[in-house]
Amino acid sequence: MTMPQGSLQETVVLPKHGATDSPRYFIFEDAAHQLIISGWFESDDGFSGVKKYWAETITSRKKQNVPDALDVSFESIGSWKTILWDTAVQVNGSSNIEAHWVQHGTWIDLHLSLTSNDSQAERRNKLRDALKTIEVSEKGP
């Protein structure tokens, strides 16, 4: 997988716990554009589909008292299977894409988030565009 060059900078998360403690976890941020891209690589054994993944995510979010996901939609962006949603924030708006790529025994899980004064449609289009810049080799081992 190749991340776009430009203003994305690797971010260090401390303290590390849960998913962030995995050597397969990564996070990049474009502070000027309030864009965050994080994710990890896993075996495809752990992925049973986007809808089941999202149902498990919603259950986990409720247990952790995380704000509700709003205006949830599912779509394909290139070879990525995605879930788009928004969260209510006091200032600006926040849109998210959870993107999944499963191929050759590997599952890539990405989370892109963007907070801005833009409309929901504009934020989501910017996230779609950002996802399209991430390249994954389609060649197997």
SVG drawing of the C-alpha trace seen along z (x, -y; Angstrom):
<svg xmlns="http://www.w3.org/2000/svg" viewBox="-29 -26 35 43">
<polyline fill="none" stroke="black" stroke-width="0.4" points="0.0,0.0 1.3,-3.5 0.1,-6.6 0.1,-9.9 3.1,-12.2 2.3,-15.7 1.3,-17.1 0.4,-13.8 2.8,-13.3 3.1,-10.1 1.6,-10.7 2.8,-9.1 0.1,-7.9 1.0,-7.7 0.2,-5.9 -0.3,-3.0 -3.1,-0.6 -5.5,1.7 -5.2,1.3 -2.6,-1.4 -0.2,1.0 0.0,3.3 3.0,3.1 0.5,3.3 -1.2,0.0 -0.4,-3.3 -1.7,-6.9 -1.0,-9.9 -2.4,-13.4 -2.6,-16.5 -3.1,-19.1 -3.7,-22.0 -6.6,-20.2 -7.8,-18.4 -7.5,-15.0 -6.5,-11.9 -5.9,-8.5 -5.3,-5.5 -5.5,-1.8 -3.9,1.6 -3.2,4.8 -4.7,8.1 -5.2,11.6 -8.4,11.7 -9.6,14.4 -10.8,11.6 -13.0,10.0 -16.5,11.3 -17.9,8.5 -18.6,4.8 -22.1,5.0 -21.1,7.5 -18.0,5.4 -20.2,2.3 -22.7,4.1 -19.8,5.1 -18.4,1.6 -21.8,0.1 -22.0,2.5 -18.5,1.6 -19.1,-2.2 -22.2,-1.9 -20.2,-0.1 -17.5,-2.8 -20.1,-5.6 -18.8,-7.0 -21.2,-9.4 -23.6,-7.9 -22.7,-7.5 -25.1,-9.7 -26.2,-9.3 -24.5,-6.0 -24.1,-4.7 -22.3,-1.9 -20.5,-2.1 -17.6,-0.9 -14.8,-3.3 -12.6,-1.6 -11.7,1.8 -12.4,0.5 -15.7,1.5 -16.6,-1.5 -18.9,-2.8 -19.4,-6.6 -20.8,-8.3 -20.8,-11.6 -20.5,-12.5 -22.0,-15.5 -19.4,-17.9 -20.0,-21.3 -18.0,-23.2 -17.7,-22.4 -18.7,-19.0 -17.0,-15.7 -17.2,-13.0 -15.6,-9.6 -14.9,-6.7 -14.1,-3.2 -12.6,-1.5 -11.7,2.2 -9.6,4.0 -9.4,7.8 -7.0,9.5 -4.4,12.3 -5.0,13.3 -4.7,9.7 -7.3,7.3 -6.5,3.6 -8.7,1.5 -8.5,-2.3 -10.3,-5.0 -10.3,-8.5 -11.8,-11.4 -12.2,-15.1 -13.4,-17.9 -14.3,-21.2 -16.9,-23.9 -17.6,-22.4 -21.0,-20.8 -21.4,-17.1 -21.3,-16.4 -18.1,-18.4 -16.4,-16.6 -17.4,-13.2 -16.2,-14.1 -12.8,-15.2 -12.6,-11.9 -13.4,-9.9 -10.7,-11.8 -8.2,-11.1 -9.0,-7.4 -8.5,-7.3 -4.9,-8.5 -4.0,-5.4 -2.6,-2.7 -2.7,1.0 -0.7,3.4 -3.0,5.9 -0.2,8.4 -0.1,11.4 2.9,12.8"/>
</svg>
